[in-house]
């Protein structure tokens, strides 16, 4: 019983890793200064999404 549970958990973990993908990058512009940043997460209400999604941290093709 214990061995089959551990095996099932291992298979489920490996399956979830196989379908995982990196998060996309977006270029955001500051509403206060006009500067641009490249981020995978929304930096907050003082930024607007400018372009994306990108596949790299430089927000370039």
Rosetta constraint file for C-alpha pairs under 8 A:
AtomPair CA 1 CA 5 HARMONIC 6.34 0.50
AtomPair CA 2 CA 6 HARMONIC 6.31 0.50
AtomPair CA 3 CA 7 HARMONIC 6.15 0.50
AtomPair CA 4 CA 8 HARMONIC 6.06 0.50
AtomPair CA 5 CA 9 HARMONIC 6.16 0.50
AtomPair CA 6 CA 10 HARMONIC 6.18 0.50
AtomPair CA 7 CA 11 HARMONIC 6.23 0.50
AtomPair CA 8 CA 12 HARMONIC 6.19 0.50
AtomPair CA 9 CA 13 HARMONIC 6.14 0.50
AtomPair CA 10 CA 14 HARMONIC 6.21 0.50
AtomPair CA 11 CA 15 HARMONIC 6.11 0.50
AtomPair CA 12 CA 16 HARMONIC 6.25 0.50
AtomPair CA 13 CA 17 HARMONIC 6.37 0.50
AtomPair CA 14 CA 18 HARMONIC 6.25 0.50
AtomPair CA 15 CA 19 HARMONIC 6.74 0.50
AtomPair CA 16 CA 20 HARMONIC 6.39 0.50
AtomPair CA 23 CA 40 HARMONIC 6.46 0.50
AtomPair CA 24 CA 40 HARMONIC 6.04 0.50
AtomPair CA 24 CA 52 HARMONIC 7.93 0.50
AtomPair CA 24 CA 53 HARMONIC 5.46 0.50
AtomPair CA 24 CA 54 HARMONIC 5.69 0.50
AtomPair CA 24 CA 55 HARMONIC 5.72 0.50
AtomPair CA 24 CA 56 HARMONIC 7.78 0.50
AtomPair CA 25 CA 38 HARMONIC 6.56 0.50
AtomPair CA 25 CA 39 HARMONIC 5.48 0.50
AtomPair CA 25 CA 40 HARMONIC 4.55 0.50
AtomPair CA 25 CA 41 HARMONIC 7.90 0.50
AtomPair CA 25 CA 52 HARMONIC 6.59 0.50
AtomPair CA 25 CA 53 HARMONIC 5.41 0.50
AtomPair CA 25 CA 54 HARMONIC 4.85 0.50
AtomPair CA 25 CA 55 HARMONIC 6.12 0.50
AtomPair CA 25 CA 56 HARMONIC 6.48 0.50
AtomPair CA 25 CA 57 HARMONIC 6.44 0.50
AtomPair CA 25 CA 59 HARMONIC 6.56 0.50
AtomPair CA 26 CA 38 HARMONIC 5.65 0.50
AtomPair CA 26 CA 39 HARMONIC 5.58 0.50
AtomPair CA 26 CA 40 HARMONIC 6.16 0.50
AtomPair CA 26 CA 49 HARMONIC 6.95 0.50
AtomPair CA 26 CA 50 HARMONIC 7.46 0.50
AtomPair CA 26 CA 51 HARMONIC 5.94 0.50
AtomPair CA 26 CA 52 HARMONIC 4.62 0.50
AtomPair CA 26 CA 53 HARMONIC 5.17 0.50
AtomPair CA 26 CA 54 HARMONIC 6.13 0.50
AtomPair CA 26 CA 59 HARMONIC 6.65 0.50
AtomPair CA 27 CA 36 HARMONIC 6.59 0.50
AtomPair CA 27 CA 37 HARMONIC 5.67 0.50
AtomPair CA 27 CA 38 HARMONIC 4.45 0.50
AtomPair CA 27 CA 39 HARMONIC 6.49 0.50
AtomPair CA 27 CA 49 HARMONIC 6.18 0.50
AtomPair CA 27 CA 50 HARMONIC 5.39 0.50
AtomPair CA 27 CA 51 HARMONIC 5.16 0.50
AtomPair CA 27 CA 52 HARMONIC 6.21 0.50
AtomPair CA 27 CA 59 HARMONIC 6.30 0.50
AtomPair CA 28 CA 36 HARMONIC 5.56 0.50
AtomPair CA 28 CA 37 HARMONIC 5.33 0.50
AtomPair CA 28 CA 38 HARMONIC 6.21 0.50
AtomPair CA 28 CA 39 HARMONIC 7.43 0.50
AtomPair CA 28 CA 43 HARMONIC 8.00 0.50
AtomPair CA 28 CA 47 HARMONIC 5.96 0.50
AtomPair CA 28 CA 48 HARMONIC 5.44 0.50
AtomPair CA 28 CA 49 HARMONIC 4.48 0.50
AtomPair CA 28 CA 50 HARMONIC 5.02 0.50
AtomPair CA 28 CA 51 HARMONIC 7.12 0.50
AtomPair CA 29 CA 34 HARMONIC 5.73 0.50
AtomPair CA 29 CA 35 HARMONIC 5.59 0.50
AtomPair CA 29 CA 36 HARMONIC 4.49 0.50
AtomPair CA 29 CA 37 HARMONIC 6.51 0.50
AtomPair CA 29 CA 47 HARMONIC 5.39 0.50
AtomPair CA 29 CA 48 HARMONIC 5.39 0.50
AtomPair CA 29 CA 49 HARMONIC 6.46 0.50
AtomPair CA 29 CA 50 HARMONIC 6.00 0.50
AtomPair CA 30 CA 34 HARMONIC 4.79 0.50
AtomPair CA 30 CA 35 HARMONIC 5.34 0.50
AtomPair CA 30 CA 36 HARMONIC 6.35 0.50
AtomPair CA 30 CA 46 HARMONIC 6.09 0.50
AtomPair CA 30 CA 47 HARMONIC 4.49 0.50
AtomPair CA 30 CA 48 HARMONIC 6.60 0.50
AtomPair CA 31 CA 46 HARMONIC 5.60 0.50
AtomPair CA 31 CA 47 HARMONIC 5.54 0.50
AtomPair CA 31 CA 48 HARMONIC 6.92 0.50
AtomPair CA 32 CA 46 HARMONIC 7.10 0.50
AtomPair CA 38 CA 57 HARMONIC 6.51 0.50
AtomPair CA 38 CA 58 HARMONIC 6.64 0.50
AtomPair CA 38 CA 59 HARMONIC 6.07 0.50
AtomPair CA 39 CA 43 HARMONIC 7.54 0.50
AtomPair CA 39 CA 57 HARMONIC 7.25 0.50
AtomPair CA 43 CA 47 HARMONIC 6.55 0.50
AtomPair CA 52 CA 59 HARMONIC 7.36 0.50
AtomPair CA 54 CA 59 HARMONIC 5.45 0.50
AtomPair CA 54 CA 60 HARMONIC 6.84 0.50
AtomPair CA 54 CA 61 HARMONIC 7.23 0.50
AtomPair CA 55 CA 59 HARMONIC 7.31 0.50
AtomPair CA 55 CA 61 HARMONIC 7.88 0.50
AtomPair CA 56 CA 60 HARMONIC 6.94 0.50
AtomPair CA 56 CA 61 HARMONIC 7.99 0.50
